[in-house]
Amino acid sequence: MPYLRAVMWIWMVLCSALVQQVLAADQVSNVGMLSLSTSGEYVVPVAVWYPTSAAQTEWQAGPYLIHATRGAPLPPGLHPLVIISHGSGGGEFGHADLAEALARHGYIVAAPRHLGDSHDQPQGRGTDQQIIGRPWQAVATLDAVLTDPRLGPAIDARRIGMAGFSAGGYTTMVMAGAKPDMSLIVAYCSAHADDHELCDPSAEKKTVVTRPDRALPVDKRVRAAVAMAPFSVMFDAKGVADVTIPLRIYKASDDQVLRNRWNTDHLLSLLPASVERGEVAGGHYVFLAPCSETLKAAAPAICNDAAGIDRSALHARLNAEIVDFFDRKLPPQP
């Protein structure tokens, strides 16, 4: 009997611990927020969301309504980190709803505003500042967050993920280990002169090299990644051969900006069948956070969806899927 009681006691302790782990995994927090800048060659602003027990506040960042308390305290313990890379001409708040969803589920989320490819500084588009500079800015963001005295001690450096949209999807793939072939964009535009989104009809599309000595970074810290409508024409089988981390790739069903056949579908054809795949209804910009009325008036092309598409409802599902992906692929380490 003493032996049986001991076994039962141990079983109860184990069950209690398991329940506590499940409850902790399902716990939803409020959201805190702070800002920082990277250092070195690539100085960019970074918005950081994180879980907090502080009371929730709302405030405006330009046309974006942010649901996060600025300067709120971080909870104890270690948290996974996700970097979010915006699309060409975007900014750090373009995926604020995804950042908030991740933060509510225990993630620290850092979103840089990419130098030379943002809404306020687009001068690097079509140059190596965009194609090569973006991944270096992602590396600089990782460095800045991990060394920040407020954030660094709260991050589990073994649980780092990345998510990106469009050019940010390209950036994410590079951080996952992919290597673009710059000649492929020239070949693509020679064969698809009607693609005015990617190919300038007045000139041969090519990447202007401003720094011949600049090479792509090789960074192994990202352990899982999500790419939404990724710019992919510059990847081939050789270029993705070194991508081994877990991936989830999304496409928009009616993407007229980055045509699926030559971008998302093309990329998926190069990757193993084990890569997770998702599809949402709508055009390219449906991956952006639902727009305020102010933003709809200022930028209808990125805000207005086809009839029957509810971007808010779509994002509720999309964000939940992305949180679930990172929960599964970046589990707590013993």
C-alpha positions as CSV (number, residue, x, y, z in Angstrom):
1,M,0.0,0.0,0.0
2,P,2.7,2.6,0.8
3,Y,4.2,1.9,-2.6
4,L,0.8,2.3,-4.3
5,R,0.2,5.6,-2.5
6,A,3.7,6.9,-3.5
7,V,2.9,6.0,-7.2
8,M,-0.4,7.8,-7.0
9,W,1.2,10.8,-5.4
10,I,3.8,11.1,-8.1
11,W,1.1,10.7,-10.8
12,M,-0.9,13.5,-9.3
13,V,2.1,15.8,-9.2
14,L,2.9,15.0,-12.8
15,C,-0.7,15.7,-13.9
16,S,-0.8,18.9,-12.0
17,A,2.4,20.1,-13.7
18,L,1.0,19.1,-17.1
19,V,-2.2,21.1,-16.4
20,Q,-0.1,24.1,-15.3
21,Q,1.9,23.9,-18.6
22,V,-1.3,23.8,-20.6
23,L,-2.8,26.7,-18.8
24,A,0.4,28.7,-19.2
25,A,0.5,28.0,-23.0
26,D,-3.1,29.1,-23.4
27,Q,-2.7,32.2,-21.2
28,V,-3.5,35.5,-23.0
29,S,-1.8,38.7,-21.8
30,N,-2.3,42.4,-22.4
31,V,0.3,44.0,-24.7
32,G,3.1,46.4,-23.9
33,M,5.2,48.3,-26.4
34,L,8.5,50.2,-26.7
35,S,10.7,51.6,-29.4
36,L,14.4,51.3,-30.1
37,S,16.9,51.8,-32.9
38,T,19.5,49.5,-34.3
39,S,23.1,50.6,-34.4
40,G,26.1,50.2,-36.8
41,E,25.8,50.6,-40.5
42,Y,22.0,50.0,-40.6
43,V,20.3,52.4,-38.2
44,V,16.5,51.8,-38.4
45,P,13.7,52.3,-36.0
46,V,12.1,49.2,-34.5
47,A,8.7,48.8,-32.8
48,V,8.6,46.1,-30.1
49,W,5.4,44.5,-28.8
50,Y,5.5,42.2,-25.7
51,P,3.2,40.6,-23.2
52,T,2.4,42.5,-20.0
53,S,0.1,42.4,-17.0
54,A,-0.3,46.2,-17.1
55,A,-3.7,47.7,-18.0
56,Q,-4.4,48.0,-21.7
57,T,-4.3,51.4,-23.5
58,E,-4.9,52.5,-27.1
59,W,-3.2,55.2,-29.1
60,Q,-2.7,56.4,-32.6
61,A,0.5,55.8,-34.7
62,G,-0.4,57.8,-37.7
63,P,-3.4,56.1,-39.3
64,Y,-2.9,53.0,-37.1
65,L,-4.8,52.3,-33.9
66,I,-2.3,50.5,-31.5
67,H,-3.6,48.4,-28.7
68,A,-0.6,48.4,-26.5
69,T,0.6,50.2,-23.4
70,R,3.8,52.1,-24.0
71,G,6.6,51.4,-21.5
72,A,4.6,48.7,-19.6
73,P,6.7,46.2,-17.5
74,L,7.7,42.9,-19.0
75,P,6.5,39.7,-17.1
76,P,9.2,37.4,-15.5
77,G,10.6,34.5,-17.4
78,L,11.9,33.9,-20.9
79,H,9.8,34.6,-24.0
80,P,10.2,33.6,-27.7
81,L,11.0,36.3,-30.2
82,V,9.5,36.9,-33.7
83,I,10.8,39.5,-36.2
84,I,8.2,40.9,-38.6
85,S,9.5,42.3,-42.0
86,H,7.1,44.6,-43.8
87,G,6.5,44.8,-47.6
88,S,8.1,47.3,-50.0
89,G,7.0,50.8,-49.1
90,G,5.5,49.8,-45.8
91,G,6.4,50.4,-42.2
92,E,6.7,48.9,-38.7
93,F,2.9,49.1,-38.0
94,G,1.6,47.4,-41.2
95,H,1.2,44.1,-39.4
96,A,0.3,45.5,-35.9
97,D,-2.6,43.2,-35.5
98,L,-0.3,40.1,-36.0
99,A,2.3,41.6,-33.6
100,E,-0.4,42.2,-31.0
101,A,-1.8,38.6,-31.4
102,L,1.7,37.1,-30.9
103,A,2.4,39.4,-27.9
104,R,-0.9,38.4,-26.3
105,H,0.3,34.8,-26.5
106,G,3.6,35.4,-24.8
107,Y,5.9,36.5,-27.7
108,I,8.2,39.4,-28.0
109,V,7.8,40.9,-31.5
110,A,10.2,43.3,-33.2
111,A,9.3,45.1,-36.5
112,P,11.9,47.3,-38.1
113,R,11.1,50.0,-40.6
114,H,13.4,49.0,-43.5
115,L,15.8,51.7,-44.6
116,G,15.5,52.6,-48.3
117,D,12.3,50.5,-48.7
118,S,9.8,52.1,-46.4
119,H,6.9,54.6,-46.9
120,D,9.0,57.5,-45.9
121,Q,12.4,56.4,-47.4
122,P,11.8,54.5,-50.7
123,Q,15.0,55.5,-52.4
124,G,16.6,52.1,-52.1
125,R,14.0,50.3,-54.2
126,G,15.5,48.5,-57.1
127,T,19.0,48.6,-55.6
128,D,21.1,46.3,-53.5
129,Q,20.0,48.4,-50.5
130,Q,16.6,46.7,-50.9
131,I,17.7,43.2,-51.9
132,I,20.8,42.9,-49.7
133,G,20.2,45.7,-47.2
134,R,16.9,44.3,-45.9
135,P,18.4,41.1,-44.6
136,W,21.2,43.0,-42.9
137,Q,18.6,45.2,-41.3
138,A,16.9,42.1,-40.0
139,V,20.2,40.9,-38.5
140,A,20.7,44.4,-37.0
141,T,17.2,44.2,-35.5
142,L,18.0,40.8,-33.9
143,D,21.2,42.2,-32.5
144,A,19.5,45.3,-31.1
145,V,16.7,43.4,-29.4
146,L,18.9,40.7,-27.9
147,T,21.3,43.2,-26.5
148,D,18.7,45.7,-25.2
149,P,18.9,45.8,-21.4
150,R,15.2,45.8,-21.1
151,L,14.4,43.1,-23.6
152,G,17.5,40.9,-23.9
153,P,17.2,39.2,-20.5
154,A,13.6,38.3,-21.3
155,I,14.2,36.6,-24.6
156,D,14.8,32.9,-25.1
157,A,17.5,33.1,-27.8
158,R,16.8,29.4,-28.7
159,R,13.2,30.3,-29.8
160,I,13.5,32.9,-32.5
161,G,11.1,33.1,-35.5
162,M,10.5,35.5,-38.3
163,A,7.5,36.5,-40.4
164,G,7.4,38.7,-43.5
165,F,5.1,39.9,-46.3
166,S,5.9,40.5,-50.0
167,A,9.5,41.9,-50.0
168,G,9.4,41.1,-46.3
169,G,8.6,37.5,-47.3
170,Y,11.7,37.6,-49.5
171,T,13.7,39.0,-46.5
172,T,12.3,36.2,-44.3
173,M,13.4,33.5,-46.8
174,V,16.9,34.9,-46.9
175,M,17.1,34.8,-43.1
176,A,15.8,31.2,-43.3
177,G,18.9,30.4,-45.5
178,A,17.7,31.1,-49.1
179,K,20.1,32.8,-51.6
180,P,18.7,34.8,-54.5
181,D,20.1,34.8,-58.0
182,M,19.9,38.5,-59.2
183,S,20.1,37.4,-62.8
184,L,16.7,35.7,-62.5
185,I,14.8,39.0,-62.2
186,V,16.3,40.1,-65.5
187,A,15.3,36.8,-67.2
188,Y,11.8,37.0,-65.7
189,C,11.2,40.6,-67.0
190,S,12.5,39.7,-70.4
191,A,9.9,37.0,-70.6
192,H,7.1,38.9,-68.8
193,A,7.2,42.5,-70.0
194,D,3.5,42.8,-69.2
195,D,4.2,42.5,-65.5
196,H,4.4,46.2,-64.7
197,E,4.3,45.6,-61.0
198,L,7.8,44.0,-61.1
199,C,9.2,45.1,-64.4
200,D,9.6,48.7,-65.4
201,P,8.3,48.9,-69.0
202,S,10.7,51.7,-69.9
203,A,13.9,50.0,-68.9
204,E,15.3,46.5,-68.3
205,K,14.6,45.5,-64.8
206,K,17.8,44.9,-62.8
207,T,19.2,45.5,-59.4
208,V,21.4,48.6,-59.2
209,V,24.6,47.8,-57.4
210,T,25.7,50.6,-55.1
211,R,28.1,48.5,-53.0
212,P,30.0,45.8,-55.0
213,D,31.5,44.5,-51.7
214,R,28.2,43.9,-50.1
215,A,27.1,40.3,-49.6
216,L,24.1,38.7,-48.0
217,P,24.3,37.8,-44.4
218,V,24.4,34.3,-43.1
219,D,22.5,34.2,-39.8
220,K,21.4,30.9,-38.1
221,R,19.4,32.4,-35.3
222,V,16.0,32.2,-36.9
223,R,14.5,28.7,-36.2
224,A,11.1,28.9,-37.8
225,A,9.5,31.3,-40.4
226,V,6.3,32.4,-42.0
227,A,6.3,34.1,-45.5
228,M,3.1,35.8,-46.8
229,A,3.0,36.3,-50.6
230,P,6.8,36.3,-50.8
231,F,8.6,38.0,-53.7
232,S,10.3,34.8,-55.0
233,V,11.2,35.1,-58.7
234,M,14.9,35.3,-57.7
235,F,15.0,31.9,-56.1
236,D,15.7,28.6,-57.8
237,A,16.3,25.1,-56.5
238,K,19.9,25.8,-55.7
239,G,19.0,29.0,-53.9
240,V,16.7,27.3,-51.4
241,A,18.7,24.1,-50.9
242,D,20.0,25.4,-47.6
243,V,16.6,26.2,-46.1
244,T,16.0,23.6,-43.5
245,I,14.0,25.3,-40.8
246,P,10.2,24.8,-40.4
247,L,8.3,27.1,-42.8
248,R,4.7,28.1,-43.4
249,I,4.0,29.9,-46.8
250,Y,0.9,31.8,-47.6
251,K,-0.5,33.0,-50.9
252,A,-3.5,35.3,-51.7
253,S,-5.9,33.6,-54.1
254,D,-6.1,36.6,-56.5
255,D,-2.6,38.2,-56.2
256,Q,-2.1,40.5,-59.1
257,V,1.0,42.2,-57.6
258,L,3.2,39.2,-57.2
259,R,1.7,36.6,-59.5
260,N,1.4,33.3,-57.7
261,R,2.6,31.2,-60.6
262,W,6.0,33.0,-60.6
263,N,6.3,33.8,-56.9
264,T,4.5,31.8,-54.1
265,D,3.6,28.8,-56.2
266,H,7.1,28.9,-57.8
267,L,8.7,29.0,-54.4
268,L,6.6,26.1,-53.1
269,S,7.5,24.0,-56.1
270,L,11.1,24.3,-55.0
271,L,10.5,23.4,-51.3
272,P,9.8,20.0,-49.7
273,A,6.2,18.8,-49.4
274,S,6.6,19.1,-45.6
275,V,6.5,22.9,-45.8
276,E,3.2,24.1,-44.4
277,R,1.0,25.9,-46.9
278,G,-1.9,28.3,-46.5
279,E,-4.2,30.4,-48.8
280,V,-6.4,33.3,-48.1
281,A,-9.1,34.9,-50.3
282,G,-8.3,38.2,-51.9
283,G,-5.5,40.2,-53.5
284,H,-1.9,40.9,-52.5
285,Y,-2.6,43.5,-49.8
286,V,-5.1,41.4,-47.9
287,F,-2.2,40.4,-45.7
288,L,-1.9,44.0,-44.3
289,A,-3.7,44.8,-41.1
290,P,-7.3,46.0,-41.5
291,C,-7.2,49.7,-42.5
292,S,-8.6,52.6,-40.5
293,E,-11.0,55.0,-42.3
294,T,-8.1,57.5,-42.5
295,L,-5.8,55.0,-44.2
296,K,-8.6,53.8,-46.6
297,A,-9.0,57.4,-47.8
298,A,-5.2,57.9,-48.1
299,A,-4.3,54.6,-49.7
300,P,-7.4,52.8,-51.1
301,A,-5.2,50.5,-53.3
302,I,-3.9,48.6,-50.3
303,C,-7.0,48.8,-48.2
304,N,-10.0,48.0,-50.4
305,D,-10.7,44.3,-50.8
306,A,-13.0,42.6,-53.3
307,A,-16.7,42.2,-52.5
308,G,-17.4,39.5,-49.9
309,I,-13.9,39.7,-48.3
310,D,-13.9,40.6,-44.6
311,R,-10.3,41.4,-43.8
312,S,-10.9,41.6,-40.1
313,A,-12.4,38.1,-40.0
314,L,-9.7,36.8,-42.3
315,H,-7.0,38.2,-40.1
316,A,-8.6,36.7,-37.0
317,R,-8.1,33.3,-38.6
318,L,-4.7,34.1,-40.2
319,N,-3.2,35.4,-37.0
320,A,-4.4,32.4,-35.0
321,E,-2.8,30.1,-37.5
322,I,0.5,31.9,-37.3
323,V,0.5,31.9,-33.5
324,D,-0.3,28.2,-33.6
325,F,2.6,27.6,-36.1
326,F,5.2,29.3,-33.9
327,D,3.8,27.6,-30.8
328,R,4.4,24.2,-32.5
329,K,7.7,25.0,-34.1
330,L,9.2,27.1,-31.2
331,P,8.2,25.1,-28.2
332,P,9.7,25.8,-24.7
333,Q,13.1,24.2,-24.3
334,P,14.0,22.0,-21.3
